[in-house]
């Protein structure tokens, strides 16, 4: 059941209007190629996802070099993730496309998800943030968003034998059920700082009232194992991420 409606975009510094214009021009001009990148990842099998990526992407910026330096969190497949020593993902391949179009070397620096927006806002070396970032009014006060490139929604992931939400056929029923949970049933997971957490905890800028009864923690991959171990009951996460998690777990 789709619980919300959001759009992803990339971010640049408020004052860097030239870069914003250039990136938007590339997103428009390369729409076909970008759609092909998304289709590649979203339609991939678990085996295919494990073959994607590049081991030649720089992970540390060089002062004065002709580089496009991207701030990201490489823990959000299929948008950015590690395949051994390779870096893969929808955002990573779009970043490479943008860097190529600008004649620059791509640099991808990993950090906590919570730090991506503030790093682009405050640290000179970061040109752009690309981390499956939902457009929101509070983030727009700190950075500028590019044109959106992906529509998404929040969903709930449970163990196969969990019947908690089986009778919930629409959003209203899901919201009522989520608000009614207590004790162990109210323990959920996702990734700190993401829209999933904001959905659970509340965010006025995104129009989320939140649920005071829910206990939210963990990152997506860790949350799955935590759920399987019985430490939490369900996960709230972006739908595309949920679909990738299911591919990786339900082998």
Secondary structure as GFF3:
##gff-version 3
##sequence-region A 1 251
A	DSSP	beta_strand	6	13	.	.	.	ID=ss1
A	DSSP	alpha_helix	17	29	.	.	.	ID=ss2
A	DSSP	alpha_helix	31	42	.	.	.	ID=ss3
A	DSSP	alpha_helix	46	49	.	.	.	ID=ss4
A	DSSP	beta_strand	67	72	.	.	.	ID=ss5
A	DSSP	beta_strand	81	83	.	.	.	ID=ss6
A	DSSP	beta_strand	86	88	.	.	.	ID=ss7
A	DSSP	alpha_helix	90	102	.	.	.	ID=ss8
A	DSSP	beta_strand	105	110	.	.	.	ID=ss9
A	DSSP	three_ten_helix	113	115	.	.	.	ID=ss10
A	DSSP	alpha_helix	116	122	.	.	.	ID=ss11
A	DSSP	beta_strand	128	134	.	.	.	ID=ss12
A	DSSP	alpha_helix	137	140	.	.	.	ID=ss13
A	DSSP	beta_strand	143	145	.	.	.	ID=ss14
A	DSSP	beta_strand	150	152	.	.	.	ID=ss15
A	DSSP	beta_strand	154	157	.	.	.	ID=ss16
A	DSSP	alpha_helix	171	180	.	.	.	ID=ss17
A	DSSP	three_ten_helix	183	186	.	.	.	ID=ss18
A	DSSP	beta_strand	187	189	.	.	.	ID=ss19
A	DSSP	alpha_helix	195	201	.	.	.	ID=ss20
A	DSSP	three_ten_helix	204	206	.	.	.	ID=ss21
A	DSSP	beta_strand	215	217	.	.	.	ID=ss22
A	DSSP	alpha_helix	220	228	.	.	.	ID=ss23
A	DSSP	beta_strand	234	238	.	.	.	ID=ss24
A	DSSP	alpha_helix	239	249	.	.	.	ID=ss25
###
